[in-house]
Amino acid sequence: MNKPIAAIPAFENETEERAFWEDNDSALYLDWSKTQTVVLPNLKKSAMSSEPDNGPRTDS
């Protein structure tokens, strides 16, 4: 027997949504057994680095 899926609340902003998902398990809100594979052929690498920015280099 499947667990009932809870409704995802409406969020005022992204900060509120982020805080919600930090404290709640997505398995209670999404049926992961119904996922589908998505192909994104035109996806390009982001210009943003995943490494922290330590400011400008001063190699002098």
C-alpha positions in Angstrom: 0.0 0.0 0.0 1.4 3.4 -1.0 1.7 6.3 1.4 -0.4 9.3 0.6 1.6 12.1 -1.0 1.5 15.4 0.9 0.8 18.6 -0.8 3.8 20.9 -1.4 3.1 24.2 0.3 3.2 27.5 -1.5 6.3 29.5 -0.8 6.7 33.3 -0.6 10.2 33.2 -2.0 13.2 31.0 -2.8 14.7 31.4 0.7 11.5 30.1 2.3 11.4 27.1 -0.1 15.1 26.3 0.5 14.5 26.3 4.3 11.5 24.0 3.8 13.4 21.4 1.7 16.4 21.5 4.2 14.0 20.2 6.9 11.7 17.9 4.9 12.1 14.7 3.0 11.1 15.0 -0.6 9.9 11.3 -0.5 6.9 12.6 1.5 5.9 15.0 -1.3 7.0 13.3 -4.6 6.3 9.9 -6.0 9.8 9.0 -7.1 8.5 5.7 -8.7 6.9 7.8 -11.5 10.1 9.7 -12.5 11.2 9.8 -16.1 14.6 10.3 -17.7 15.0 13.7 -19.3 17.5 14.4 -22.1 18.8 18.0 -22.4 20.9 18.0 -25.6 21.5 21.7 -25.7 22.6 22.1 -22.1 25.8 24.1 -21.8 28.2 24.3 -18.9 27.6 27.1 -16.5 30.0 30.1 -16.4 29.8 29.9 -12.6 32.4 27.9 -10.7 31.5 25.4 -8.0 34.6 26.5 -6.1 34.4 29.5 -3.7 35.6 32.8 -4.9 38.5 33.9 -2.8 38.7 37.3 -4.5 41.2 38.6 -7.0 44.7 37.1 -7.1 47.5 39.3 -6.1 50.5 37.4 -7.4 53.1 40.1 -7.4 
